[in-house]
Amino acid sequence: MKSQIHAKNFDELLDHKYGKTGTEKRDAFEEKAQYFVISEMLKEARKEANMTQEQLAEKVGTKKSYISRLENGKCDIQLSTLYRIFEFGLGKRVHLSIG
């Protein structure tokens, strides 16, 4: 029988499952979470623009398979490529915040 977790908020739940912020396991989780967020934003923006992956890839000078891998969180993305896809390909503004 599994013991109950008595977390008072989401951060405590993450601490229990992945360790405190700054630990290797937690950092790996946070990195994957950020890739997921970016991939979902890309997918949503592309669909909002009524574009296929192939159309977007052609517009920004890459391959459909690369756009697909990005949307599925299966590869890293350079910041310059992220800007090119969102700003040139999808007509969106990218704002970077480091906190």
Phi and psi restraints in degrees (range 20) as a CNS / XPLOR table:
assign (resid 1 and name C) (resid 2 and name N)
       (resid 2 and name CA) (resid 2 and name C) 1.0 -76.9 20.0 2
assign (resid 2 and name N) (resid 2 and name CA)
       (resid 2 and name C) (resid 3 and name N) 1.0 143.8 20.0 2
assign (resid 2 and name C) (resid 3 and name N)
       (resid 3 and name CA) (resid 3 and name C) 1.0 -77.8 20.0 2
assign (resid 3 and name N) (resid 3 and name CA)
       (resid 3 and name C) (resid 4 and name N) 1.0 149.4 20.0 2
assign (resid 3 and name C) (resid 4 and name N)
       (resid 4 and name CA) (resid 4 and name C) 1.0 -76.3 20.0 2
assign (resid 4 and name N) (resid 4 and name CA)
       (resid 4 and name C) (resid 5 and name N) 1.0 145.3 20.0 2
assign (resid 4 and name C) (resid 5 and name N)
       (resid 5 and name CA) (resid 5 and name C) 1.0 -100.3 20.0 2
assign (resid 5 and name N) (resid 5 and name CA)
       (resid 5 and name C) (resid 6 and name N) 1.0 127.4 20.0 2
assign (resid 5 and name C) (resid 6 and name N)
       (resid 6 and name CA) (resid 6 and name C) 1.0 -107.3 20.0 2
assign (resid 6 and name N) (resid 6 and name CA)
       (resid 6 and name C) (resid 7 and name N) 1.0 66.9 20.0 2
assign (resid 6 and name C) (resid 7 and name N)
       (resid 7 and name CA) (resid 7 and name C) 1.0 -86.6 20.0 2
assign (resid 7 and name N) (resid 7 and name CA)
       (resid 7 and name C) (resid 8 and name N) 1.0 138.2 20.0 2
assign (resid 7 and name C) (resid 8 and name N)
       (resid 8 and name CA) (resid 8 and name C) 1.0 -89.5 20.0 2
assign (resid 8 and name N) (resid 8 and name CA)
       (resid 8 and name C) (resid 9 and name N) 1.0 -18.5 20.0 2
assign (resid 8 and name C) (resid 9 and name N)
       (resid 9 and name CA) (resid 9 and name C) 1.0 -155.8 20.0 2
assign (resid 9 and name N) (resid 9 and name CA)
       (resid 9 and name C) (resid 10 and name N) 1.0 177.1 20.0 2
assign (resid 9 and name C) (resid 10 and name N)
       (resid 10 and name CA) (resid 10 and name C) 1.0 -65.1 20.0 2
assign (resid 10 and name N) (resid 10 and name CA)
       (resid 10 and name C) (resid 11 and name N) 1.0 -37.5 20.0 2
assign (resid 10 and name C) (resid 11 and name N)
       (resid 11 and name CA) (resid 11 and name C) 1.0 -61.2 20.0 2
assign (resid 11 and name N) (resid 11 and name CA)
       (resid 11 and name C) (resid 12 and name N) 1.0 -40.9 20.0 2
assign (resid 11 and name C) (resid 12 and name N)
       (resid 12 and name CA) (resid 12 and name C) 1.0 -65.3 20.0 2
assign (resid 12 and name N) (resid 12 and name CA)
       (resid 12 and name C) (resid 13 and name N) 1.0 -36.9 20.0 2
assign (resid 12 and name C) (resid 13 and name N)
       (resid 13 and name CA) (resid 13 and name C) 1.0 -64.1 20.0 2
assign (resid 13 and name N) (resid 13 and name CA)
       (resid 13 and name C) (resid 14 and name N) 1.0 -43.5 20.0 2
assign (resid 13 and name C) (resid 14 and name N)
       (resid 14 and name CA) (resid 14 and name C) 1.0 -64.3 20.0 2
assign (resid 14 and name N) (resid 14 and name CA)
       (resid 14 and name C) (resid 15 and name N) 1.0 -40.6 20.0 2
assign (resid 14 and name C) (resid 15 and name N)
       (resid 15 and name CA) (resid 15 and name C) 1.0 -57.5 20.0 2
assign (resid 15 and name N) (resid 15 and name CA)
       (resid 15 and name C) (resid 16 and name N) 1.0 -43.1 20.0 2
assign (resid 15 and name C) (resid 16 and name N)
       (resid 16 and name CA) (resid 16 and name C) 1.0 -66.9 20.0 2
assign (resid 16 and name N) (resid 16 and name CA)
       (resid 16 and name C) (resid 17 and name N) 1.0 -44.3 20.0 2
assign (resid 16 and name C) (resid 17 and name N)
       (resid 17 and name CA) (resid 17 and name C) 1.0 -80.3 20.0 2
assign (resid 17 and name N) (resid 17 and name CA)
       (resid 17 and name C) (resid 18 and name N) 1.0 -39.4 20.0 2
assign (resid 17 and name C) (resid 18 and name N)
       (resid 18 and name CA) (resid 18 and name C) 1.0 -117.4 20.0 2
assign (resid 18 and name N) (resid 18 and name CA)
       (resid 18 and name C) (resid 19 and name N) 1.0 -4.1 20.0 2
assign (resid 18 and name C) (resid 19 and name N)
       (resid 19 and name CA) (resid 19 and name C) 1.0 94.5 20.0 2
assign (resid 19 and name N) (resid 19 and name CA)
       (resid 19 and name C) (resid 20 and name N) 1.0 171.1 20.0 2
assign (resid 19 and name C) (resid 20 and name N)
       (resid 20 and name CA) (resid 20 and name C) 1.0 -68.6 20.0 2
assign (resid 20 and name N) (resid 20 and name CA)
       (resid 20 and name C) (resid 21 and name N) 1.0 156.3 20.0 2
assign (resid 20 and name C) (resid 21 and name N)
       (resid 21 and name CA) (resid 21 and name C) 1.0 -56.2 20.0 2
assign (resid 21 and name N) (resid 21 and name CA)
       (resid 21 and name C) (resid 22 and name N) 1.0 133.3 20.0 2
assign (resid 21 and name C) (resid 22 and name N)
       (resid 22 and name CA) (resid 22 and name C) 1.0 101.9 20.0 2
assign (resid 22 and name N) (resid 22 and name CA)
       (resid 22 and name C) (resid 23 and name N) 1.0 -13.8 20.0 2
assign (resid 22 and name C) (resid 23 and name N)
       (resid 23 and name CA) (resid 23 and name C) 1.0 -82.0 20.0 2
assign (resid 23 and name N) (resid 23 and name CA)
       (resid 23 and name C) (resid 24 and name N) 1.0 156.9 20.0 2
assign (resid 23 and name C) (resid 24 and name N)
       (resid 24 and name CA) (resid 24 and name C) 1.0 -58.3 20.0 2
assign (resid 24 and name N) (resid 24 and name CA)
       (resid 24 and name C) (resid 25 and name N) 1.0 -45.3 20.0 2
assign (resid 24 and name C) (resid 25 and name N)
       (resid 25 and name CA) (resid 25 and name C) 1.0 -64.6 20.0 2
assign (resid 25 and name N) (resid 25 and name CA)
       (resid 25 and name C) (resid 26 and name N) 1.0 -42.6 20.0 2
assign (resid 25 and name C) (resid 26 and name N)
       (resid 26 and name CA) (resid 26 and name C) 1.0 -68.6 20.0 2
assign (resid 26 and name N) (resid 26 and name CA)
       (resid 26 and name C) (resid 27 and name N) 1.0 -41.4 20.0 2
assign (resid 26 and name C) (resid 27 and name N)
       (resid 27 and name CA) (resid 27 and name C) 1.0 -61.3 20.0 2
assign (resid 27 and name N) (resid 27 and name CA)
       (resid 27 and name C) (resid 28 and name N) 1.0 -40.6 20.0 2
assign (resid 27 and name C) (resid 28 and name N)
       (resid 28 and name CA) (resid 28 and name C) 1.0 -63.4 20.0 2
assign (resid 28 and name N) (resid 28 and name CA)
       (resid 28 and name C) (resid 29 and name N) 1.0 -42.1 20.0 2
assign (resid 28 and name C) (resid 29 and name N)
       (resid 29 and name CA) (resid 29 and name C) 1.0 -62.3 20.0 2
assign (resid 29 and name N) (resid 29 and name CA)
       (resid 29 and name C) (resid 30 and name N) 1.0 -46.8 20.0 2
assign (resid 29 and name C) (resid 30 and name N)
       (resid 30 and name CA) (resid 30 and name C) 1.0 -60.7 20.0 2
assign (resid 30 and name N) (resid 30 and name CA)
       (resid 30 and name C) (resid 31 and name N) 1.0 -39.8 20.0 2
assign (resid 30 and name C) (resid 31 and name N)
       (resid 31 and name CA) (resid 31 and name C) 1.0 -63.4 20.0 2
assign (resid 31 and name N) (resid 31 and name CA)
       (resid 31 and name C) (resid 32 and name N) 1.0 -46.2 20.0 2
assign (resid 31 and name C) (resid 32 and name N)
       (resid 32 and name CA) (resid 32 and name C) 1.0 -63.1 20.0 2
assign (resid 32 and name N) (resid 32 and name CA)
       (resid 32 and name C) (resid 33 and name N) 1.0 -37.5 20.0 2
assign (resid 32 and name C) (resid 33 and name N)
       (resid 33 and name CA) (resid 33 and name C) 1.0 -63.6 20.0 2
assign (resid 33 and name N) (resid 33 and name CA)
       (resid 33 and name C) (resid 34 and name N) 1.0 -40.3 20.0 2
assign (resid 33 and name C) (resid 34 and name N)
       (resid 34 and name CA) (resid 34 and name C) 1.0 -66.1 20.0 2
assign (resid 34 and name N) (resid 34 and name CA)
       (resid 34 and name C) (resid 35 and name N) 1.0 -41.1 20.0 2
assign (resid 34 and name C) (resid 35 and name N)
       (resid 35 and name CA) (resid 35 and name C) 1.0 -59.8 20.0 2
assign (resid 35 and name N) (resid 35 and name CA)
       (resid 35 and name C) (resid 36 and name N) 1.0 -40.8 20.0 2
assign (resid 35 and name C) (resid 36 and name N)
       (resid 36 and name CA) (resid 36 and name C) 1.0 -62.3 20.0 2
assign (resid 36 and name N) (resid 36 and name CA)
       (resid 36 and name C) (resid 37 and name N) 1.0 -45.9 20.0 2
assign (resid 36 and name C) (resid 37 and name N)
       (resid 37 and name CA) (resid 37 and name C) 1.0 -60.1 20.0 2
assign (resid 37 and name N) (resid 37 and name CA)
       (resid 37 and name C) (resid 38 and name N) 1.0 -47.4 20.0 2
assign (resid 37 and name C) (resid 38 and name N)
       (resid 38 and name CA) (resid 38 and name C) 1.0 -62.8 20.0 2
assign (resid 38 and name N) (resid 38 and name CA)
       (resid 38 and name C) (resid 39 and name N) 1.0 -42.4 20.0 2
assign (resid 38 and name C) (resid 39 and name N)
       (resid 39 and name CA) (resid 39 and name C) 1.0 -64.2 20.0 2
assign (resid 39 and name N) (resid 39 and name CA)
       (resid 39 and name C) (resid 40 and name N) 1.0 -40.0 20.0 2
assign (resid 39 and name C) (resid 40 and name N)
       (resid 40 and name CA) (resid 40 and name C) 1.0 -68.5 20.0 2
assign (resid 40 and name N) (resid 40 and name CA)
       (resid 40 and name C) (resid 41 and name N) 1.0 -38.1 20.0 2
assign (resid 40 and name C) (resid 41 and name N)
       (resid 41 and name CA) (resid 41 and name C) 1.0 -63.8 20.0 2
assign (resid 41 and name N) (resid 41 and name CA)
       (resid 41 and name C) (resid 42 and name N) 1.0 -42.0 20.0 2
assign (resid 41 and name C) (resid 42 and name N)
       (resid 42 and name CA) (resid 42 and name C) 1.0 -63.3 20.0 2
assign (resid 42 and name N) (resid 42 and name CA)
       (resid 42 and name C) (resid 43 and name N) 1.0 -48.2 20.0 2
assign (resid 42 and name C) (resid 43 and name N)
       (resid 43 and name CA) (resid 43 and name C) 1.0 -59.9 20.0 2
assign (resid 43 and name N) (resid 43 and name CA)
       (resid 43 and name C) (resid 44 and name N) 1.0 -45.4 20.0 2
assign (resid 43 and name C) (resid 44 and name N)
       (resid 44 and name CA) (resid 44 and name C) 1.0 -65.2 20.0 2
assign (resid 44 and name N) (resid 44 and name CA)
       (resid 44 and name C) (resid 45 and name N) 1.0 -43.6 20.0 2
assign (resid 44 and name C) (resid 45 and name N)
       (resid 45 and name CA) (resid 45 and name C) 1.0 -65.0 20.0 2
assign (resid 45 and name N) (resid 45 and name CA)
       (resid 45 and name C) (resid 46 and name N) 1.0 -38.9 20.0 2
assign (resid 45 and name C) (resid 46 and name N)
       (resid 46 and name CA) (resid 46 and name C) 1.0 -65.0 20.0 2
assign (resid 46 and name N) (resid 46 and name CA)
       (resid 46 and name C) (resid 47 and name N) 1.0 -44.0 20.0 2
assign (resid 46 and name C) (resid 47 and name N)
       (resid 47 and name CA) (resid 47 and name C) 1.0 -66.8 20.0 2
assign (resid 47 and name N) (resid 47 and name CA)
       (resid 47 and name C) (resid 48 and name N) 1.0 -38.4 20.0 2
assign (resid 47 and name C) (resid 48 and name N)
       (resid 48 and name CA) (resid 48 and name C) 1.0 -61.7 20.0 2
assign (resid 48 and name N) (resid 48 and name CA)
       (resid 48 and name C) (resid 49 and name N) 1.0 -33.1 20.0 2
assign (resid 48 and name C) (resid 49 and name N)
       (resid 49 and name CA) (resid 49 and name C) 1.0 -83.1 20.0 2
assign (resid 49 and name N) (resid 49 and name CA)
       (resid 49 and name C) (resid 50 and name N) 1.0 3.0 20.0 2
assign (resid 49 and name C) (resid 50 and name N)
       (resid 50 and name CA) (resid 50 and name C) 1.0 53.6 20.0 2
assign (resid 50 and name N) (resid 50 and name CA)
       (resid 50 and name C) (resid 51 and name N) 1.0 45.3 20.0 2
assign (resid 50 and name C) (resid 51 and name N)
       (resid 51 and name CA) (resid 51 and name C) 1.0 -117.2 20.0 2
assign (resid 51 and name N) (resid 51 and name CA)
       (resid 51 and name C) (resid 52 and name N) 1.0 148.0 20.0 2
assign (resid 51 and name C) (resid 52 and name N)
       (resid 52 and name CA) (resid 52 and name C) 1.0 -85.3 20.0 2
assign (resid 52 and name N) (resid 52 and name CA)
       (resid 52 and name C) (resid 53 and name N) 1.0 166.2 20.0 2
assign (resid 52 and name C) (resid 53 and name N)
       (resid 53 and name CA) (resid 53 and name C) 1.0 -59.6 20.0 2
assign (resid 53 and name N) (resid 53 and name CA)
       (resid 53 and name C) (resid 54 and name N) 1.0 -39.4 20.0 2
assign (resid 53 and name C) (resid 54 and name N)
       (resid 54 and name CA) (resid 54 and name C) 1.0 -64.3 20.0 2
assign (resid 54 and name N) (resid 54 and name CA)
       (resid 54 and name C) (resid 55 and name N) 1.0 -42.9 20.0 2
assign (resid 54 and name C) (resid 55 and name N)
       (resid 55 and name CA) (resid 55 and name C) 1.0 -63.5 20.0 2
assign (resid 55 and name N) (resid 55 and name CA)
       (resid 55 and name C) (resid 56 and name N) 1.0 -43.6 20.0 2
assign (resid 55 and name C) (resid 56 and name N)
       (resid 56 and name CA) (resid 56 and name C) 1.0 -63.9 20.0 2
assign (resid 56 and name N) (resid 56 and name CA)
       (resid 56 and name C) (resid 57 and name N) 1.0 -44.2 20.0 2
assign (resid 56 and name C) (resid 57 and name N)
       (resid 57 and name CA) (resid 57 and name C) 1.0 -59.8 20.0 2
assign (resid 57 and name N) (resid 57 and name CA)
       (resid 57 and name C) (resid 58 and name N) 1.0 -43.9 20.0 2
assign (resid 57 and name C) (resid 58 and name N)
       (resid 58 and name CA) (resid 58 and name C) 1.0 -63.4 20.0 2
assign (resid 58 and name N) (resid 58 and name CA)
       (resid 58 and name C) (resid 59 and name N) 1.0 -40.4 20.0 2
assign (resid 58 and name C) (resid 59 and name N)
       (resid 59 and name CA) (resid 59 and name C) 1.0 -65.6 20.0 2
assign (resid 59 and name N) (resid 59 and name CA)
       (resid 59 and name C) (resid 60 and name N) 1.0 -34.6 20.0 2
assign (resid 59 and name C) (resid 60 and name N)
       (resid 60 and name CA) (resid 60 and name C) 1.0 -103.2 20.0 2
assign (resid 60 and name N) (resid 60 and name CA)
       (resid 60 and name C) (resid 61 and name N) 1.0 4.2 20.0 2
assign (resid 60 and name C) (resid 61 and name N)
       (resid 61 and name CA) (resid 61 and name C) 1.0 76.2 20.0 2
assign (resid 61 and name N) (resid 61 and name CA)
       (resid 61 and name C) (resid 62 and name N) 1.0 40.6 20.0 2
assign (resid 61 and name C) (resid 62 and name N)
       (resid 62 and name CA) (resid 62 and name C) 1.0 -135.1 20.0 2
assign (resid 62 and name N) (resid 62 and name CA)
       (resid 62 and name C) (resid 63 and name N) 1.0 -168.8 20.0 2
assign (resid 62 and name C) (resid 63 and name N)
       (resid 63 and name CA) (resid 63 and name C) 1.0 -105.4 20.0 2
assign (resid 63 and name N) (resid 63 and name CA)
       (resid 63 and name C) (resid 64 and name N) 1.0 152.7 20.0 2
assign (resid 63 and name C) (resid 64 and name N)
       (resid 64 and name CA) (resid 64 and name C) 1.0 -56.8 20.0 2
assign (resid 64 and name N) (resid 64 and name CA)
       (resid 64 and name C) (resid 65 and name N) 1.0 -40.0 20.0 2
assign (resid 64 and name C) (resid 65 and name N)
       (resid 65 and name CA) (resid 65 and name C) 1.0 -62.0 20.0 2
assign (resid 65 and name N) (resid 65 and name CA)
       (resid 65 and name C) (resid 66 and name N) 1.0 -33.1 20.0 2
assign (resid 65 and name C) (resid 66 and name N)
       (resid 66 and name CA) (resid 66 and name C) 1.0 -68.9 20.0 2
assign (resid 66 and name N) (resid 66 and name CA)
       (resid 66 and name C) (resid 67 and name N) 1.0 -44.4 20.0 2
assign (resid 66 and name C) (resid 67 and name N)
       (resid 67 and name CA) (resid 67 and name C) 1.0 -60.7 20.0 2
assign (resid 67 and name N) (resid 67 and name CA)
       (resid 67 and name C) (resid 68 and name N) 1.0 -42.2 20.0 2
assign (resid 67 and name C) (resid 68 and name N)
       (resid 68 and name CA) (resid 68 and name C) 1.0 -61.6 20.0 2
assign (resid 68 and name N) (resid 68 and name CA)
       (resid 68 and name C) (resid 69 and name N) 1.0 -45.5 20.0 2
assign (resid 68 and name C) (resid 69 and name N)
       (resid 69 and name CA) (resid 69 and name C) 1.0 -63.1 20.0 2
assign (resid 69 and name N) (resid 69 and name CA)
       (resid 69 and name C) (resid 70 and name N) 1.0 -39.3 20.0 2
assign (resid 69 and name C) (resid 70 and name N)
       (resid 70 and name CA) (resid 70 and name C) 1.0 -62.6 20.0 2
assign (resid 70 and name N) (resid 70 and name CA)
       (resid 70 and name C) (resid 71 and name N) 1.0 -46.0 20.0 2
assign (resid 70 and name C) (resid 71 and name N)
       (resid 71 and name CA) (resid 71 and name C) 1.0 -65.9 20.0 2
assign (resid 71 and name N) (resid 71 and name CA)
       (resid 71 and name C) (resid 72 and name N) 1.0 -22.6 20.0 2
assign (resid 71 and name C) (resid 72 and name N)
       (resid 72 and name CA) (resid 72 and name C) 1.0 -100.5 20.0 2
assign (resid 72 and name N) (resid 72 and name CA)
       (resid 72 and name C) (resid 73 and name N) 1.0 7.3 20.0 2
assign (resid 72 and name C) (resid 73 and name N)
       (resid 73 and name CA) (resid 73 and name C) 1.0 64.9 20.0 2
assign (resid 73 and name N) (resid 73 and name CA)
       (resid 73 and name C) (resid 74 and name N) 1.0 29.4 20.0 2
assign (resid 73 and name C) (resid 74 and name N)
       (resid 74 and name CA) (resid 74 and name C) 1.0 -98.3 20.0 2
assign (resid 74 and name N) (resid 74 and name CA)
       (resid 74 and name C) (resid 75 and name N) 1.0 2.0 20.0 2
assign (resid 74 and name C) (resid 75 and name N)
       (resid 75 and name CA) (resid 75 and name C) 1.0 -153.1 20.0 2
assign (resid 75 and name N) (resid 75 and name CA)
       (resid 75 and name C) (resid 76 and name N) 1.0 159.6 20.0 2
assign (resid 75 and name C) (resid 76 and name N)
       (resid 76 and name CA) (resid 76 and name C) 1.0 -77.3 20.0 2
assign (resid 76 and name N) (resid 76 and name CA)
       (resid 76 and name C) (resid 77 and name N) 1.0 160.1 20.0 2
assign (resid 76 and name C) (resid 77 and name N)
       (resid 77 and name CA) (resid 77 and name C) 1.0 -134.3 20.0 2
assign (resid 77 and name N) (resid 77 and name CA)
       (resid 77 and name C) (resid 78 and name N) 1.0 135.9 20.0 2
assign (resid 77 and name C) (resid 78 and name N)
       (resid 78 and name CA) (resid 78 and name C) 1.0 -77.5 20.0 2
assign (resid 78 and name N) (resid 78 and name CA)
       (resid 78 and name C) (resid 79 and name N) 1.0 149.4 20.0 2
assign (resid 78 and name C) (resid 79 and name N)
       (resid 79 and name CA) (resid 79 and name C) 1.0 -58.4 20.0 2
assign (resid 79 and name N) (resid 79 and name CA)
       (resid 79 and name C) (resid 80 and name N) 1.0 -39.7 20.0 2
assign (resid 79 and name C) (resid 80 and name N)
       (resid 80 and name CA) (resid 80 and name C) 1.0 -63.6 20.0 2
assign (resid 80 and name N) (resid 80 and name CA)
       (resid 80 and name C) (resid 81 and name N) 1.0 -36.2 20.0 2
assign (resid 80 and name C) (resid 81 and name N)
       (resid 81 and name CA) (resid 81 and name C) 1.0 -71.0 20.0 2
assign (resid 81 and name N) (resid 81 and name CA)
       (resid 81 and name C) (resid 82 and name N) 1.0 -39.8 20.0 2
assign (resid 81 and name C) (resid 82 and name N)
       (resid 82 and name CA) (resid 82 and name C) 1.0 -58.8 20.0 2
assign (resid 82 and name N) (resid 82 and name CA)
       (resid 82 and name C) (resid 83 and name N) 1.0 -46.9 20.0 2
assign (resid 82 and name C) (resid 83 and name N)
       (resid 83 and name CA) (resid 83 and name C) 1.0 -60.8 20.0 2
assign (resid 83 and name N) (resid 83 and name CA)
       (resid 83 and name C) (resid 84 and name N) 1.0 -46.5 20.0 2
assign (resid 83 and name C) (resid 84 and name N)
       (resid 84 and name CA) (resid 84 and name C) 1.0 -59.9 20.0 2
assign (resid 84 and name N) (resid 84 and name CA)
       (resid 84 and name C) (resid 85 and name N) 1.0 -43.1 20.0 2
assign (resid 84 and name C) (resid 85 and name N)
       (resid 85 and name CA) (resid 85 and name C) 1.0 -66.3 20.0 2
assign (resid 85 and name N) (resid 85 and name CA)
       (resid 85 and name C) (resid 86 and name N) 1.0 -50.6 20.0 2
assign (resid 85 and name C) (resid 86 and name N)
       (resid 86 and name CA) (resid 86 and name C) 1.0 -72.5 20.0 2
assign (resid 86 and name N) (resid 86 and name CA)
       (resid 86 and name C) (resid 87 and name N) 1.0 -46.0 20.0 2
assign (resid 86 and name C) (resid 87 and name N)
       (resid 87 and name CA) (resid 87 and name C) 1.0 -81.3 20.0 2
assign (resid 87 and name N) (resid 87 and name CA)
       (resid 87 and name C) (resid 88 and name N) 1.0 -49.7 20.0 2
assign (resid 87 and name C) (resid 88 and name N)
       (resid 88 and name CA) (resid 88 and name C) 1.0 -81.5 20.0 2
assign (resid 88 and name N) (resid 88 and name CA)
       (resid 88 and name C) (resid 89 and name N) 1.0 -44.8 20.0 2
assign (resid 88 and name C) (resid 89 and name N)
       (resid 89 and name CA) (resid 89 and name C) 1.0 -74.3 20.0 2
assign (resid 89 and name N) (resid 89 and name CA)
       (resid 89 and name C) (resid 90 and name N) 1.0 -39.0 20.0 2
assign (resid 89 and name C) (resid 90 and name N)
       (resid 90 and name CA) (resid 90 and name C) 1.0 -115.5 20.0 2
assign (resid 90 and name N) (resid 90 and name CA)
       (resid 90 and name C) (resid 91 and name N) 1.0 -3.3 20.0 2
assign (resid 90 and name C) (resid 91 and name N)
       (resid 91 and name CA) (resid 91 and name C) 1.0 68.5 20.0 2
assign (resid 91 and name N) (resid 91 and name CA)
       (resid 91 and name C) (resid 92 and name N) 1.0 27.6 20.0 2
assign (resid 91 and name C) (resid 92 and name N)
       (resid 92 and name CA) (resid 92 and name C) 1.0 -105.5 20.0 2
assign (resid 92 and name N) (resid 92 and name CA)
       (resid 92 and name C) (resid 93 and name N) 1.0 153.7 20.0 2
assign (resid 92 and name C) (resid 93 and name N)
       (resid 93 and name CA) (resid 93 and name C) 1.0 -93.9 20.0 2
assign (resid 93 and name N) (resid 93 and name CA)
       (resid 93 and name C) (resid 94 and name N) 1.0 138.1 20.0 2
assign (resid 93 and name C) (resid 94 and name N)
       (resid 94 and name CA) (resid 94 and name C) 1.0 -107.9 20.0 2
assign (resid 94 and name N) (resid 94 and name CA)
       (resid 94 and name C) (resid 95 and name N) 1.0 129.6 20.0 2
assign (resid 94 and name C) (resid 95 and name N)
       (resid 95 and name CA) (resid 95 and name C) 1.0 -120.7 20.0 2
assign (resid 95 and name N) (resid 95 and name CA)
       (resid 95 and name C) (resid 96 and name N) 1.0 125.5 20.0 2
assign (resid 95 and name C) (resid 96 and name N)
       (resid 96 and name CA) (resid 96 and name C) 1.0 -102.9 20.0 2
assign (resid 96 and name N) (resid 96 and name CA)
       (resid 96 and name C) (resid 97 and name N) 1.0 132.9 20.0 2
assign (resid 96 and name C) (resid 97 and name N)
       (resid 97 and name CA) (resid 97 and name C) 1.0 -129.9 20.0 2
assign (resid 97 and name N) (resid 97 and name CA)
       (resid 97 and name C) (resid 98 and name N) 1.0 129.9 20.0 2
assign (resid 97 and name C) (resid 98 and name N)
       (resid 98 and name CA) (resid 98 and name C) 1.0 -117.7 20.0 2
assign (resid 98 and name N) (resid 98 and name CA)
       (resid 98 and name C) (resid 99 and name N) 1.0 123.6 20.0 2
